[in-house]
Amino acid sequence: MTDPFQNVDAAGPEFIRVFANAMEVRQSEPAMETIVARYLDKLAFSEGSLTVEVGSGAGAIARRIADRAAPGAVIGFEPSKGFVEEARIRAEGVENLSFEVADGAALPLPDDAADAVVMHTVLSHVDKPDALIGEACRILRSGGRLVICDADFSKSTLSSFANDPLDICAREFTSHFVTDAYLVGKLRQLIADAGLILEDFTHETRVSSTREGMRPWVDRVTSLMVERGDIGQPLADAFVAEFERRADNGTLYGYQVFATAIALKP
């Protein structure tokens, strides 16, 4: 199955709604707010600056960038029309922020136009991350910075004990909703190949114990397995019930590693 994040509009309105909301919930978690705040702290914003987010989804990160960059301009480029519509609604009243439909490998900006480019959980969902990084280099001015923040999906888990059956959901999510689970391990080379200078590379963990943050890992995955005929509805219901039980009694444990790379264009 192709990663649905490669063509969100084809996945349908329900997918857009579910994951737009899930992204809002994930970003509101203290661990994720800290991750984003740390890389924004390392960027310089001015009144005339332009910051671009590539693959902005429904705008959860772009709104945080806009708040920090104001009155500097922020543009979120996103290939999904559905996500862009959601992003514009959710950012109503944010004067320095706009959203446009565009492929991250072909951005409608001239050379040397941007002071910073942010890619937040984008490159793990594309076939050719080097094309997006190359396009970011093109639009960055000399001295501008590229921020890449992504999850190391190869390390994601829902396990609380050996052979935990609920972890099947995490592994299935990685298999069917991620293009390259090992993207983070390739970032240093991708950045070097693009001619950028790596300034900072950090790893931080996201531990989630609330149902809202991890629900798509279970709901979407079990529905998919039923549709494929891999499991029956009773087993899917049992996975969801166990997920809810752990969320209720405080034993739910979701774990991810996030890496952030900051690179300078010479």
Backbone torsions as a table, in degrees:
resi	resn	phi	psi	omega
1	MET	NA	134.6	177.5
2	THR	-74.1	138.8	175.0
3	ASP	-51.9	116.4	-177.4
4	PRO	-63.8	-18.3	178.4
5	PHE	-72.2	-10.8	174.1
6	GLN	-73.5	-25.5	178.3
7	ASN	-145.8	77.9	-173.9
8	VAL	-62.5	-39.8	-177.8
9	ASP	-62.8	-34.9	178.4
10	ALA	-69.1	-25.1	179.2
11	ALA	-72.3	-20.7	172.1
12	GLY	103.7	164.8	-176.2
13	PRO	-60.9	-37.1	-179.2
14	GLU	-65.2	-42.2	177.4
15	PHE	-58.7	-45.3	179.9
16	ILE	-60.5	-46.1	-179.3
17	ARG	-63.7	-48.2	-176.8
18	VAL	-60.6	-47.1	-174.6
19	PHE	-81.6	-25.4	171.4
20	ALA	-61.7	-45.2	178.2
21	ASN	-67.7	-40.2	-179.6
22	ALA	-63.4	-37.8	178.6
23	MET	-66.4	-36.6	176.4
24	GLU	-63.4	-45.1	-179.1
25	VAL	-64.4	-46.3	-179.1
26	ARG	-59.7	-44.4	-176.6
27	GLN	-70.1	-24.7	179.7
28	SER	-77.6	-10.3	177.6
29	GLU	-65.4	140.7	-178.9
30	PRO	-54.0	-39.3	-179.1
31	ALA	-63.2	-40.7	-179.4
32	MET	-74.0	-36.7	176.0
33	GLU	-60.7	-38.7	179.1
34	THR	-65.8	-43.4	-180.0
35	ILE	-59.6	-47.3	-178.8
36	VAL	-68.2	-42.8	179.7
37	ALA	-60.0	-37.4	-178.2
38	ARG	-66.5	-40.8	179.8
39	TYR	-78.2	-29.0	175.4
40	LEU	-68.5	-30.7	176.7
41	ASP	-60.6	-24.5	-174.8
42	LYS	-95.5	3.9	176.0
43	LEU	-104.7	149.6	178.3
44	ALA	-104.0	125.9	179.2
45	PHE	-115.2	144.5	176.6
46	SER	-138.2	172.5	-176.9
47	GLU	-58.7	-35.7	-177.7
48	GLY	-100.6	12.3	-175.6
49	SER	-77.7	156.5	174.1
50	LEU	-126.0	122.4	175.3
51	THR	-114.2	133.3	-177.9
52	VAL	-114.6	132.6	168.4
53	GLU	-106.8	127.3	178.9
54	VAL	-99.7	127.0	-176.6
55	GLY	73.5	54.9	-170.1
56	SER	-80.4	-5.0	177.6
57	GLY	56.3	-133.7	179.6
58	ALA	-91.0	9.8	167.6
59	GLY	94.1	10.5	-177.9
60	ALA	-59.9	-42.1	-180.0
61	ILE	-77.9	-41.3	-177.9
62	ALA	-58.3	-37.4	179.5
63	ARG	-67.0	-34.7	177.5
64	ARG	-71.1	-37.3	175.5
65	ILE	-63.8	-44.2	-178.1
66	ALA	-62.2	-38.3	178.6
67	ASP	-63.0	-39.8	-179.5
68	ARG	-76.3	-36.1	-172.6
69	ALA	-83.3	-18.8	-174.2
70	ALA	-51.1	136.3	6.3
71	PRO	-88.5	10.1	175.9
72	GLY	-61.7	151.6	-174.5
73	ALA	-83.5	147.8	175.9
74	VAL	-132.0	131.6	174.6
75	ILE	-120.7	130.4	173.5
76	GLY	-103.3	119.7	176.7
77	PHE	-103.3	132.8	-174.5
78	GLU	-148.3	130.3	-178.5
79	PRO	-72.3	-18.6	-178.4
80	SER	-87.6	119.9	176.0
81	LYS	-62.1	-38.3	-179.9
82	GLY	-62.8	-43.8	177.6
83	PHE	-65.2	-39.3	179.7
84	VAL	-63.5	-41.0	176.9
85	GLU	-60.9	-44.7	177.1
86	GLU	-61.5	-44.0	-177.1
87	ALA	-61.7	-41.5	-178.9
88	ARG	-66.1	-38.2	178.1
89	ILE	-64.7	-45.5	-175.1
90	ARG	-72.7	-20.2	-179.2
91	ALA	-103.3	14.6	-178.8
92	GLU	-57.1	130.1	179.7
93	GLY	93.4	-8.9	177.2
94	VAL	-87.6	100.2	-166.9
95	GLU	-71.0	-26.8	-176.9
96	ASN	-95.7	13.9	-175.6
97	LEU	-124.7	133.7	174.5
98	SER	-137.9	160.6	-179.6
99	PHE	-129.8	140.0	179.1
100	GLU	-136.9	148.4	175.2
101	VAL	-80.3	121.4	179.6
102	ALA	-164.5	147.4	173.9
103	ASP	-77.2	135.0	-178.5
104	GLY	-64.7	-15.2	178.4
105	ALA	-94.8	-0.1	179.7
106	ALA	-149.6	76.0	-175.1
107	LEU	-85.0	139.1	-178.3
108	PRO	-82.0	57.6	178.1
109	LEU	-134.7	150.1	177.4
110	PRO	-74.7	168.9	175.6
111	ASP	-58.6	146.1	172.1
112	ASP	60.5	32.2	-174.7
113	ALA	-91.1	-24.7	-170.2
114	ALA	-110.6	147.4	175.1
115	ASP	-87.9	-27.2	179.1
116	ALA	-153.9	147.2	174.3
117	VAL	-127.2	132.2	179.9
118	VAL	-117.5	132.2	172.7
119	MET	-124.2	104.8	-175.7
120	HIS	-109.5	114.0	-177.8
121	THR	48.3	52.7	-179.5
122	VAL	-116.0	-49.8	-169.6
123	LEU	-65.9	-24.5	177.6
124	SER	-72.7	-6.0	-178.8
125	HIS	-113.3	14.3	-179.7
126	VAL	-125.4	153.6	-179.9
127	ASP	-76.1	-32.3	-174.8
128	LYS	-127.1	78.1	-179.9
129	PRO	-60.8	-28.7	179.7
130	ASP	-63.5	-30.6	179.0
131	ALA	-67.7	-40.0	178.8
132	LEU	-69.8	-39.3	178.5
133	ILE	-66.3	-40.0	177.8
134	GLY	-62.6	-39.3	178.7
135	GLU	-68.9	-36.3	175.7
136	ALA	-61.9	-41.3	177.9
137	CYS	-61.1	-40.0	-178.9
138	ARG	-61.3	-44.4	-175.0
139	ILE	-84.5	-12.9	178.9
140	LEU	-77.4	139.3	171.5
141	ARG	-76.2	162.9	173.6
142	SER	-62.0	130.1	-175.4
143	GLY	91.5	-5.2	176.9
144	GLY	-78.6	166.0	-174.7
145	ARG	-126.7	142.7	173.4
146	LEU	-106.6	128.0	174.8
147	VAL	-110.5	124.8	174.7
148	ILE	-119.5	117.9	177.0
149	CYS	-122.9	122.6	-177.1
150	ASP	-150.1	158.9	178.8
151	ALA	-86.9	141.3	169.9
152	ASP	-85.7	86.1	-174.3
153	PHE	-64.4	-19.4	178.7
154	SER	-65.7	-18.2	-179.0
155	LYS	-104.3	0.3	-176.9
156	SER	-69.2	143.1	-178.6
157	THR	-154.8	155.3	168.8
158	LEU	-116.9	13.7	-176.2
159	SER	-72.6	135.9	170.8
160	SER	-116.5	-7.2	178.1
161	PHE	-162.3	168.7	-178.2
162	ALA	-58.6	135.2	177.9
163	ASN	59.3	32.8	179.1
164	ASP	-62.4	118.4	-177.8
165	PRO	-64.9	-24.8	-179.5
166	LEU	-66.5	-21.4	-179.6
167	ASP	-67.9	-16.7	174.0
168	ILE	-54.7	-37.1	-179.2
169	CYS	-64.4	-41.4	178.5
170	ALA	-65.2	-41.6	-179.1
171	ARG	-69.7	-37.3	176.9
172	GLU	-68.2	-38.0	177.2
173	PHE	-60.7	-45.5	179.9
174	THR	-63.3	-38.1	-177.7
175	SER	-70.0	-33.9	-169.5
176	HIS	-116.2	-8.8	-180.0
177	PHE	-122.8	11.7	179.6
178	VAL	-136.0	137.8	179.8
179	THR	-83.5	-46.5	-179.0
180	ASP	-133.5	99.1	-178.4
181	ALA	-67.3	-17.0	-175.4
182	TYR	-107.4	18.9	-177.0
183	LEU	-55.1	-42.8	-175.6
184	VAL	-58.3	-37.1	179.8
185	GLY	-68.2	-13.2	-178.4
186	LYS	-102.3	-4.9	-171.0
187	LEU	-61.4	-43.9	-177.0
188	ARG	-58.2	-44.5	-179.1
189	GLN	-68.8	-40.4	178.2
190	LEU	-60.2	-41.4	179.7
191	ILE	-67.0	-43.5	178.9
192	ALA	-64.2	-41.9	-179.0
193	ASP	-63.8	-26.6	179.8
194	ALA	-82.2	-4.5	-180.0
195	GLY	82.7	15.1	178.0
196	LEU	-91.6	159.4	179.2
197	ILE	-106.3	117.3	179.8
198	LEU	-71.7	119.7	-179.7
199	GLU	-99.3	-31.6	-173.1
200	ASP	-153.6	138.0	178.4
201	PHE	-145.2	112.1	-175.0
202	THR	-129.0	157.2	176.5
203	HIS	-124.2	137.1	176.9
204	GLU	-140.8	155.2	-176.3
205	THR	-103.5	148.8	172.0
206	ARG	-118.7	112.0	175.4
207	VAL	-109.5	121.2	-176.6
208	SER	-117.0	128.0	179.5
209	SER	-122.1	11.8	-179.7
210	THR	-110.1	147.0	-177.8
211	ARG	-63.1	-33.5	-175.7
212	GLU	-64.2	-39.8	-175.6
213	GLY	-71.3	-27.9	-174.5
214	MET	-115.2	-0.3	-173.5
215	ARG	-54.3	-44.1	-178.9
216	PRO	-60.1	-28.7	178.8
217	TRP	-60.8	-28.6	-177.0
218	VAL	-101.7	-52.8	-176.8
219	ASP	-59.8	-52.8	-176.1
220	ARG	-67.8	-39.5	-176.4
221	VAL	-69.0	-45.2	-179.1
222	THR	-66.6	-36.8	175.8
223	SER	-61.5	-41.3	179.2
224	LEU	-64.0	-42.5	-179.4
225	MET	-65.0	-35.3	176.0
226	VAL	-67.2	-44.2	179.5
227	GLU	-60.1	-36.9	179.8
228	ARG	-76.4	-14.1	-176.6
229	GLY	84.0	12.0	-179.9
230	ASP	-70.7	-38.7	179.1
231	ILE	-135.4	163.6	176.0
232	GLY	-90.6	166.1	-179.3
233	GLN	-60.2	-36.7	178.8
234	PRO	-59.3	-39.2	178.7
235	LEU	-70.9	-38.7	176.2
236	ALA	-59.7	-44.1	178.3
237	ASP	-62.2	-35.6	180.0
238	ALA	-67.7	-39.5	176.1
239	PHE	-60.4	-47.1	-179.4
240	VAL	-63.3	-41.3	179.9
241	ALA	-63.8	-39.0	178.8
242	GLU	-68.7	-39.3	174.9
243	PHE	-58.4	-46.8	179.8
244	GLU	-65.0	-39.3	179.8
245	ARG	-61.0	-44.6	-179.9
246	ARG	-67.9	-38.3	177.7
247	ALA	-62.8	-38.9	-178.8
248	ASP	-68.4	-39.6	-174.8
249	ASN	-97.7	5.7	174.5
250	GLY	81.7	17.5	-179.3
251	THR	-107.4	3.6	177.7
252	LEU	-67.4	135.1	-176.6
253	TYR	-140.6	106.7	173.7
254	GLY	-112.2	136.6	-173.5
255	TYR	-133.0	132.8	173.2
256	GLN	-140.5	154.1	170.6
257	VAL	-109.2	130.8	174.9
258	PHE	-111.8	136.3	176.5
259	ALA	-114.8	141.8	176.2
260	THR	-125.3	123.5	175.9
261	ALA	-113.9	133.9	175.5
262	ILE	-120.0	123.3	-175.5
263	ALA	-127.0	144.9	-177.5
264	LEU	-101.8	136.5	170.5
265	LYS	-88.5	118.1	-177.8
266	PRO	-60.6	NA	NA
